[in-house]
Amino acid sequence: MFYGLNKFVKNILPKTLFYRALLIVAVPVIVLQLVISFVFFDSLWIKTNKGMTKAVVNEINTFIKVYNDEIYDKNEITNLFSVYQDLNIEFIEDKNFDYRYDERWFSPIDRTLRRELKSRYGTSEFWFNTTGYKELIDIRIKYQEGYFKFLIPRDRVTSSSARIFALWITVPALIMVFISLIFLKNQTRPITKLAKAAEKFGKGEEIEEFKPSGASEIRQAGYEFDKMRKRIIRHLNQRSEMLSGISHDLRTPLTRMKLQIAFIKEKELANKLSEDINEMEKMLNEYLQFTSSAYLEKDEMFDLSELIQNIIKKYNNDNISLKVPSKIYINGRKNLIRRCINNLIDNAIKYGDKVVVDLNKNNNNLFLKIEDDGPGIPIKEYDNVFKPFYKIDKGRADSKSSVGLGLSIASDIIRSHGGNIKLEKSSLNGLGVKIFLPV
């Protein structure tokens, strides 16, 4: 029960830090304003209106009693009450006095007025209307063969301090919430900036000099992120430099070995040694390609449809079917995307006869699917083939033709762009590669 309630509360709460902080600031202010308003409304405004309404009803009752006394001139009494008590009085002869009225239950004025008139005159001896006039209240009291019509200023039964009080508690609250919005925005902006920098760095994009800002804790996190970023870049540069040196050092003896093989008279042995050297060179080239730094290339906006079409044209293979809509743009590293698609199509052509390349787009993602009719890969090996240098001995052809880096390179490129790649059985009963890329 409590778990379900807790989950429900989490679902309705805002997800971002800015709105959560705003909720922490705004809720106490709103609750405080509601409590103050309720206390004021209950203890001051209602009681004040009740006293003012009671005084008006007493004046009406006094007028009727004096008017009923024969020793006073009735016109003179009416004029005196009109002048000094601010009561607009008129006697109307009407035997059929209609006491039914539409009381607004949500109006404190109507409730208080009904209660006071009922306690003084009974149920069927009065009628009133608080909405017929803008600044006046119409009250009618049954008298003999007709009724008295009293037009009373509205401010005689309502306190104007309620509006002033509501203004004074609402406007400062809104100002404080607005000021809180500004301060909260300034406090959450460094966190958003740090998150965007981390996202760009995670995708391999180049980041300008990051300057932490905000509260001390946020600045500390920013400084630590910047230190980590520089350490990772330094490590990648050292690795690239080391591998470049290894490449240079290894190519020299391999070249010497090729020259020495030329002097071997036994051709069968020479051919075997030459094949081993070629395989070593290919392994070395693919390893250097796999470990090359992706940070050297900057992001750019390019047409992915055009890129795929150009790649397919270079193969000049009628067995490759293409289903690509025109003008689908993506922001990324063009050469890396080209290398990824080349690796996947190379694998498809290598192990299958027919290849289908399909590109689709929705509001948030791009979907690229490359399918072949080859032998496929066992389901249990789907995760393993993305590991560097992993090769499947069964189900695929000549293991010497590959060093097991094609899918690893493709996976790293897609994930560095914030996407995902997965394998499945294709519609051609071969291998299907699905790529998801954010727009």
C-alpha positions in Angstrom: 0.0 0.0 0.0 2.7 2.5 1.1 4.9 1.4 -1.8 2.1 2.1 -4.3 1.5 5.5 -2.7 5.2 6.3 -2.7 5.4 5.4 -6.4 2.4 7.5 -7.2 3.9 10.5 -5.4 7.1 10.1 -7.3 5.3 10.0 -10.6 3.5 13.2 -10.0 6.5 15.1 -8.7 8.6 17.1 -11.2 11.6 15.3 -12.5 14.0 18.3 -13.0 16.0 19.9 -10.2 14.8 23.4 -11.1 11.1 22.6 -10.7 11.7 20.5 -7.5 13.6 23.4 -5.9 10.8 25.7 -7.0 8.3 23.4 -5.4 10.3 23.5 -2.2 10.2 27.3 -2.2 6.7 27.9 -3.5 4.7 25.3 -1.5 5.5 26.8 1.9 4.8 30.3 0.7 1.5 29.2 -0.8 0.5 27.2 2.3 1.4 30.2 4.5 -0.6 32.5 2.4 -3.6 30.2 2.6 -3.4 29.8 6.3 -3.1 33.6 6.9 -6.0 34.2 4.5 -8.2 31.6 6.2 -7.4 33.0 9.6 -8.1 36.6 8.4 -11.2 35.6 6.6 -12.6 33.6 9.5 -11.6 35.8 12.5 -11.7 39.3 11.0 -13.5 39.7 7.7 -16.5 37.5 8.5 -16.9 38.9 12.0 -16.6 42.4 10.8 -19.1 41.9 8.0 -21.5 40.2 10.4 -21.3 43.2 12.7 -21.9 45.7 9.8 -24.8 43.6 8.5 -26.3 43.4 11.9 -26.1 47.2 12.3 -27.8 47.8 9.0 -30.6 45.4 9.9 -31.1 47.1 13.2 -31.3 50.5 11.5 -34.0 49.1 9.1 -35.9 47.6 12.1 -35.6 51.0 13.9 -36.9 52.8 10.9 -40.0 50.5 10.7 -40.7 50.9 14.4 -40.5 54.7 14.3 -42.4 54.7 11.0 -45.2 52.7 12.7 -45.5 55.3 15.5 -48.3 57.7 14.7 -46.8 60.6 16.6 -44.2 61.1 13.9 -44.7 62.4 10.3 -43.9 59.5 8.0 -42.4 61.5 5.2 -40.2 63.4 7.6 -39.0 60.1 9.2 -38.2 58.7 5.7 -36.2 61.8 4.8 -34.3 61.8 8.1 -33.2 58.1 7.7 -32.4 58.7 4.1 -30.1 61.6 4.9 -28.5 60.6 8.2 -28.5 56.8 7.8 -27.7 56.6 4.1 -30.9 54.5 3.4 -32.7 55.0 0.2 -36.3 54.1 1.3 -39.4 53.6 -0.7 -42.8 52.1 0.3 -44.5 50.1 -2.5 -48.1 48.9 -2.1 -48.2 45.2 -3.2 -50.4 42.7 -1.5 -48.6 39.8 -3.3 -45.2 40.1 -1.7 -42.9 37.5 -3.2 -40.3 36.5 -0.6 -38.5 33.9 -2.8 -35.0 34.8 -3.7 -31.9 33.2 -5.2 -29.3 33.1 -2.5 -25.7 32.6 -3.6 -24.5 29.9 -1.1 -20.8 30.7 -1.9 -21.2 34.4 -1.0 -20.5 35.4 2.6 -22.5 38.6 2.2 -25.7 36.6 1.2 -25.3 34.1 4.0 -24.7 36.8 6.7 -27.6 38.9 5.4 -30.0 36.0 5.2 -29.1 34.9 8.8 -29.6 38.4 10.3 -32.9 39.1 8.4 -34.3 35.7 9.3 -33.5 36.2 13.0 -35.2 39.6 12.9 -38.3 39.1 10.6 -38.8 35.4 10.0 -38.7 33.4 6.8 -41.5 35.0 4.6 -41.2 38.6 5.6 -38.1 39.7 3.7 -36.4 39.6 0.3 -33.0 40.8 -0.9 -30.7 40.8 -3.9 -27.0 41.6 -3.8 -26.3 41.4 -7.6 -29.1 43.6 -9.1 -27.0 46.8 -8.6 -23.3 47.2 -8.8 -22.8 49.4 -5.7 -26.2 48.8 -3.9 -28.0 46.1 -2.1 -31.7 45.7 -2.6 -33.6 44.7 0.6 -37.4 44.5 0.9 -39.3 44.1 4.1 -43.0 43.3 4.2 -45.1 46.0 5.8 -49.0 45.9 6.0 -50.4 45.9 2.4 -47.0 46.3 0.7 -43.3 46.4 1.5 -40.4 48.8 2.1 -37.7 48.8 -0.5 -34.3 49.7 1.0 -31.3 50.5 -1.3 -28.2 50.3 0.8 -24.6 51.0 -0.3 -22.6 47.8 -0.6 -19.7 49.2 1.5 -22.0 49.4 4.5 -22.1 45.5 4.8 -18.7 44.7 3.4 -15.2 45.7 4.5 -12.9 47.1 1.9 -9.9 46.0 4.0 -10.3 42.4 2.6 -9.3 43.5 -0.9 -6.4 45.5 0.5 -5.3 42.6 2.6 -5.6 40.2 -0.3 -3.5 42.6 -2.4 -0.8 42.9 0.2 -0.4 39.2 0.8 -0.7 38.2 -2.9 1.6 40.7 -4.6 4.6 40.3 -2.2 4.2 36.5 -2.5 4.3 36.7 -6.3 7.3 39.0 -6.1 9.1 36.5 -3.8 8.3 33.6 -6.0 9.6 35.5 -9.1 12.8 36.4 -7.3 13.1 32.7 -6.3 12.7 31.7 -10.0 15.7 34.0 -10.9 17.9 32.7 -8.1 16.9 29.0 -8.8 17.6 29.5 -12.5 21.1 30.8 -11.7 21.8 27.9 -9.3 20.6 25.2 -11.7 22.3 26.6 -14.8 25.8 25.4 -13.8 24.4 21.9 -13.2 22.8 21.9 -16.7 26.1 23.3 -18.2 28.1 20.5 -16.4 25.6 17.8 -17.6 25.9 19.1 -21.2 29.6 19.2 -21.1 29.7 15.6 -19.7 27.3 14.5 -22.5 29.4 16.1 -25.2 32.6 14.6 -23.8 31.0 11.2 -23.5 30.1 11.4 -27.2 33.6 12.3 -28.1 32.9 15.9 -29.1 35.4 18.6 -28.6 34.8 20.7 -25.5 36.0 24.2 -25.0 37.7 25.2 -21.8 35.2 24.3 -19.1 34.7 27.0 -16.4 32.9 25.7 -13.3 30.4 28.2 -11.7 27.6 28.2 -9.2 27.6 27.1 -5.6 30.8 25.7 -4.0 29.6 22.1 -4.3 28.7 22.5 -8.0 32.1 24.2 -8.7 33.9 21.4 -6.9 32.1 18.8 -9.1 32.9 20.9 -12.2 36.6 21.1 -11.2 36.8 17.3 -10.7 35.0 16.6 -14.0 37.5 18.9 -15.8 40.4 17.1 -14.1 39.0 13.8 -15.2 38.4 15.0 -18.7 42.0 16.2 -19.0 43.4 12.9 -17.6 41.3 10.9 -20.1 42.4 13.0 -23.0 46.0 12.8 -21.9 45.7 9.0 -21.6 44.2 8.8 -25.1 46.9 10.9 -26.6 49.6 8.9 -24.9 48.0 5.7 -26.2 47.8 7.0 -29.7 51.4 8.2 -29.6 52.6 4.8 -28.2 50.7 2.9 -30.9 52.1 5.1 -33.6 55.5 4.3 -32.3 54.8 0.6 -32.2 53.4 0.8 -35.7 56.5 2.4 -37.0 58.8 0.0 -35.1 56.9 -3.1 -36.3 56.6 -2.1 -39.9 60.4 -1.9 -40.3 61.1 -5.6 -39.4 58.1 -6.7 -41.4 59.5 -4.9 -44.4 62.9 -6.6 -43.9 61.2 -9.9 -43.6 59.4 -9.4 -46.9 62.8 -8.6 -48.6 64.3 -11.7 -47.1 61.4 -13.9 -48.3 62.2 -12.8 -51.8 65.6 -14.7 -51.5 64.0 -17.9 -50.3 64.1 -20.5 -53.1 61.4 -22.8 -51.7 58.3 -21.1 -53.1 55.8 -23.0 -50.8 57.6 -21.9 -47.7 57.9 -18.3 -49.0 54.2 -18.1 -49.8 53.3 -19.3 -46.3 55.6 -16.8 -44.7 54.3 -14.0 -46.9 50.7 -14.9 -45.9 51.6 -14.7 -42.2 53.3 -11.3 -42.8 50.3 -9.9 -44.6 48.0 -11.1 -41.9 50.2 -9.4 -39.3 50.1 -6.2 -41.3 46.3 -6.3 -41.6 46.0 -7.0 -37.9 48.3 -4.1 -37.1 46.3 -1.7 -39.4 43.0 -2.7 -37.9 44.3 -2.4 -34.4 45.6 1.1 -35.1 42.2 2.0 -36.6 40.4 0.6 -33.6 42.5 2.6 -31.1 42.7 5.8 -33.1 41.5 8.9 -31.3 38.0 10.0 -32.3 38.5 13.4 -30.7 40.4 14.7 -33.7 37.2 15.0 -35.8 34.6 17.7 -35.1 30.9 17.3 -35.3 29.1 18.6 -38.4 25.6 18.6 -39.9 25.5 16.3 -42.9 23.0 14.4 -45.1 23.1 10.7 -43.9 21.0 9.6 -46.9 23.5 11.0 -49.3 26.4 9.5 -47.4 24.8 6.0 -47.5 24.0 6.3 -51.2 27.6 7.3 -52.0 28.9 4.4 -50.0 26.7 1.9 -51.8 27.7 3.3 -55.2 31.3 2.6 -54.6 30.6 -1.1 -54.2 28.9 -1.3 -57.6 27.0 -4.4 -56.5 23.5 -5.1 -57.9 22.8 -7.4 -54.9 22.7 -4.5 -52.5 19.1 -3.1 -52.1 18.7 0.4 -50.8 15.7 1.9 -49.1 16.7 5.3 -48.0 14.5 8.5 -48.0 16.0 11.7 -49.2 17.5 14.4 -47.1 17.9 13.0 -43.6 20.3 15.2 -41.7 22.3 14.3 -38.6 24.8 16.0 -36.5 27.9 13.9 -36.0 31.4 12.9 -37.2 30.9 12.1 -40.8 34.1 10.1 -41.4 33.4 7.9 -38.4 29.8 7.2 -39.5 31.2 6.3 -42.9 33.7 3.9 -41.4 30.9 2.3 -39.3 28.6 1.7 -42.3 31.5 0.5 -44.5 32.4 -2.1 -41.9 28.9 -3.4 -41.6 28.3 -3.6 -45.3 31.7 -5.3 -45.8 30.7 -7.9 -43.3 27.3 -8.4 -45.0 28.8 -8.7 -48.5 31.5 -11.0 -47.2 29.2 -13.5 -45.6 26.0 -13.2 -47.8 24.9 -12.8 -51.4 22.1 -10.3 -50.9 22.2 -7.2 -48.7 19.3 -4.8 -47.8 20.0 -1.3 -46.4 17.0 0.4 -44.9 16.9 3.9 -43.2 13.9 5.3 -41.4 13.3 8.3 -39.2 10.7 9.4 -36.6 10.6 12.5 -34.4 13.4 11.5 -32.1 15.5 8.8 -33.7 17.1 7.4 -36.9 16.8 3.7 -37.6 19.3 2.1 -39.9 19.0 -1.6 -40.7 21.5 -3.7 -42.6 20.4 -7.3 -43.4 22.1 -10.1 -45.3 21.2 -13.7 -46.3 24.4 -15.3 -44.9 24.8 -18.0 -42.2 24.1 -15.5 -39.4 25.4 -15.6 -35.9 24.1 -17.8 -33.0 22.0 -15.8 -30.5 24.3 -16.6 -27.6 27.2 -14.9 -29.5 25.4 -11.6 -30.1 27.1 -9.8 -27.2 30.5 -11.5 -27.7 31.0 -10.4 -31.3 31.2 -6.7 -30.1 34.3 -7.5 -28.1 37.6 -6.6 -29.6 39.5 -9.4 -31.4 36.6 -11.9 -30.8 36.1 -14.3 -33.7 33.5 -17.1 -34.1 35.1 -20.2 -35.4 31.8 -21.7 -36.5 29.1 -20.2 -38.6 31.4 -17.8 -40.3 33.9 -18.4 -43.1 37.7 -18.0 -43.2 38.8 -16.7 -39.8 42.1 -15.5 -41.1 40.4 -12.9 -43.2 39.4 -10.9 -40.1 41.0 -10.0 -36.8 37.6 -9.5 -35.1 37.5 -5.7 -34.9 34.8 -4.7 -37.5 31.8 -4.9 -35.1 33.8 -3.5 -32.2 34.7 -0.4 -34.2 31.1 0.0 -35.4 29.7 -0.3 -31.9 32.2 2.2 -30.5 31.3 4.8 -33.2 27.5 4.4 -32.7 27.7 4.6 -28.9 30.0 7.6 -29.1 27.2 9.4 -31.0 24.7 8.6 -28.2 23.1 5.7 -30.2 22.8 2.0 -29.8 23.5 -1.1 -32.0 22.1 -4.6 -31.7 21.9 -7.8 -33.7 19.0 -10.0 -34.7 17.9 -12.5 -37.3 17.2 -10.8 -40.6 14.2 -11.2 -42.8 16.6 -12.9 -45.3 17.4 -15.6 -42.7 20.8 -14.1 -42.2 22.2 -11.5 -39.8 20.4 -8.2 -39.2 22.2 -5.2 -37.7 19.9 -2.5 -36.2 21.3 1.0 -35.4 19.5 3.7 -33.4 20.8 7.2 -33.6 19.3 10.3 -31.9 18.2 13.1 -34.2 
